[in-house]
């Protein structure tokens, strides 16, 4: 959809780490997974499809295994999936290290203790710990099982939420599979993609460069 300089790539690697914390996912590995998902959607080669797994947890565990193989270079990936995907291996190793993840988890707990959170608020901690995988589970499982469609595609992708502020537009999954190069995931008048104005703003300030259709 767009390109950016190597400097900005590294900035957003860092920002992803700050945002995702203990559940940091390598943009390089996830980018490859995402390309594979679009190419092989709902087939046996799809890294995350509810069609070939009995339940959500089996799907996410299989995705985790494939993701780890990509991160650790323990699997052969076709060059077309790797082509031009940003990579910063040294940072990925730091951000994904168990010590780094546990430090984030401890910081979350310390935050709750410092601000004297009510006992029931601590039940939110597992979501903080696993924020990245939780987001992936919502999209890759539920948005392939529940919702409505605007386009006829060769997979089970659906628009999970008619008004999507929770997933920042990503739950318009059927729209995205039908028009994978469109940075605006919304299609119908009520499908507001909150990420699209941000993308336009970043393009206006030349942080990114949108590709011409």
N, C-alpha and C positions, 0 to 999 in steps of 0.2 A: 504493500500500500504506500509506503514511504521509505526514504533513506535518511541517514543522519551521519554526521562525522564520527570518527573513532573516539574523539574526546567526549562527545555527547553519549555515545554508546556506553562508555565507562561510567559516566555520570548516572545513567539510568540503571546500570548494573548495581551501583551503590545504592541508589534510591529504592530499587527492588528489595535489596537486603534490609534496609531500614524499615520498609513498609511490611515485609513478610516476616522478618525476624526469625524465629525458631523454625518456621516452615519454609524457609527460603528455597526457591526452585531456580535452577540455572536457566537463564533465558536462552542460552545456546541449546541445551538439551530439550527444553520445552518447545522451542521453535521447531526442532527436528520432529519431535512427537506430533506437533500440530500439523506439520506438512504431511506426515504419514497418515494421520487421521483423515485428512481431506482426500488423500489419494486412495486410501483403502477403507473408507467409511463403511462400517457394518459388515466387513468381511473378516476372515480369520487373521488377516495381517493388520487389522486395525488395533492400535495399542490400547484403546479404551472404547469398547462398545458393549452395551447391555445385551446385544443380540447373542454374544458368545460367552456370557458369564451368567451364572445362576442368580447372583445377587450383587449389590453395590460393592460390598467389601472384597469379593473375589476380583471384580473388575479393577478396583483401585490397587489391590495387591499386585496384580499382573502389570498394571501400568507402572507401579513403583519398580518392579524388577526390570522392565524395559528401560525406564528412565535411568536407573543405576548403571545398567550396561552401557548406555550412551555416555554418561558422565565419566565412567571409568575406562572408556574405550575397549570394552570387552565384547563388542559386537560389530559386525561389518555393516556400515550404513551406506546406501547408495549416495554417490556424490551429489545427485540432484537434490537430495534432502538437506545436505550440508551447505550447499552453495550460498554464499553471501550471508549466512546466519552469523550474527555477531558472536564472538568468543573471547573469554577472558579466563583462561583455565586457572591461573594462580588465585584469582579472586574467588572463583567458584569453590576451589579447594578450601580456602579460608572460611567462606560463608557457610559451607556445607559441613564443616567439621563438627563433631559431636560436642566439643568444648564450647564452640561458638553458639550452637543451638541451645545447649544447657544454660549458657550465660543469659541468653534472651529469656528463656523460661524463668530463670531466677529473678530477672528484672521485672517480669510481669507480676510475679508473686509479691515482690518487694513493693511494687506500685500499689497493689491492693492493700497491703499491710500499712504502708505509710499513710494512705488516705482513709484508713479505718473503714474499709468497705464492709457492708453487711454480709453475714455468713452466706446468704443465698447467691451473692454475686460471684463467689468463688467457683460456682458451677459453670461460669463463662470461660474459665481458664483453659479447658480442653480445646475450645474453639480458637483461642489465641495461639495455643501451642501448634495447632494443625490447620491454621487458616488457609494455606495454599491448597492442600489436598481436599479440604472441605469445599472450597470454591470449585475445584476440578470435578468433584463428585456431583455437585449440583448440576453443572452444565453437561458433563459427559454421560451422566446416568439419566437424570430427570428430564433434561431437554432432548433426550432421544426416546422418551417414553410418554410424556404428558405434554399437552398443549395443542396448539393449532398450527396450520401451515398456510403460507401464502403462495408457495411455489412447489411444484412437483419435482422432486429430486430422487436420485437413485439410492437414498438411504432413509433412515427413520428420524432425521433431525426435525425438531419442532420448535415453535416459539413458546417457551415455557411460561413467560409472564407477558401479559398484554401491556403493562406499564412497568418498565424495568428500571428501578433505581437501586435495587439490591446488588445486581450483577453488572451495573454500569453499562447496560445495553447488550451484554454478552448473551443473555438468555434469548435474544432474537436469533436463535441458532439456525432455524430453517432459512431465514433471510441470509445469514452468513454463508451457509453451505451453497445456496443458490448463486450468491454473488460474492465470492471469497475475496476479491480484490477491492471491494467497496469499503472505505473506512467508516461509512455511516451504516450501522447495522439495522437501523429503523427503515421501514418501508411504507407502512400505512400511516395515516395522519396522526393516530394516537400512539404510534410506536416511537417514543422519544429516546434517542440514544444519548445519554449524558456525556459519553466520552467524545462524541463527534465535535462539539464546540471546542473542547480542549485541544483536539487534534488540529482544528482550524487555527486556533490561537498559536499553537506551537509552530505551525507552518508559516503564519504571518510574521512571527519573530525569527524565522529561519533556523529554529532549533531542529526541525525536520523539514524534509522536502517531499511533498506529496507527488506521487507519480501521476502523470497525465493519462487519462483513459484513452 
